[in-house]
Amino acid sequence: MAWSGEDGGVRSILITGGNGGLGLGIGRYFLEKDRESKVWLGVRKNRDAAEALAAEFPGRVAMAGLEVTSRGDWERVVAEMLAADGRIDVLVNNAGMHRDALLAAMDDESWSSVISSNLDSVFLGCRAVIPSMMRARFGRIINIASLSAVLPPVGQTNYAAAKAGVVALTQTLAKEVARAGITVNALMPGYIETEALSHMDEEAAKRAKAGIPMRRFGRPEEVAAAVFFLACQDAGYVTGSALKIDGGIF
């Protein structure tokens, strides 16, 4: 499956949240499915898991020290990628965080930090990569939203609002850059087996699975497969979409 531009060469992918379970799963999927891909993992201080993946694929993984809420960091990382590879083919905005609480008890920091890490980061990332993608007349942006964007649970006013914003940003941006050969899509994962579910006890997990028609949690590689498809050349007419990956919850 061809998924990058038509000019050949190493295909350059940036994945934020690169030390987490989902980011690593997406990175691994690209590395295993396309030998011409080079994966840049956006990481902050903790990078042990990302470095382990890099050791498995020598020369094909680069670390990008990236605080996704910093415009300066985005500008620096994009410059590093262009200097090294001459291109940025794919951006996967995957970084994010939870700070759940009922709204009446939510402090200002819990609101602002979640909005910033989940929504501002996507704005900054998209804005940073679009100029080079427009020059190349090719680009793929995949924003990882959440099922919470359309089925918000109690206690996630901040997170649900941020992820709903990601979907709206995706749909608007897709219209703005469509004629430049850039597609912009969102994924809305439900329960995925990553560290985000590590806090869930056995009984809570059983209740959650009971509400999923498939009666199981998703796997990172199942989200990664969707990312890979949206990044491919064959998906060039798919833009502005928001795809649920949730085992059929609704």
Buried (B, 14 or more C-beta within 10 A) or exposed (E): EEBBBEEEEBBBBBBBBBBBBBBBBBBBBBBBBBEEBBBBBBBBEEBEBBEEBBEEBEEBBBBBEBBBBBEEBBEBBBEBBBEEBEBBBBBBBBBBBBBBBEEEEBEEEBBEBBBBBBBBBBBBBBBBBBEBBBEBEBBBBBBBBBBBBBBBEEBBBBBBBBBBBBBBBBBEBBEEBBEBBBBBBBBBBBBBBBEBBEEBEEEEEEEBBEEBEEEEBBBBBBBBBBBBBBBBEEBEEBBBBBBBBBBEBE
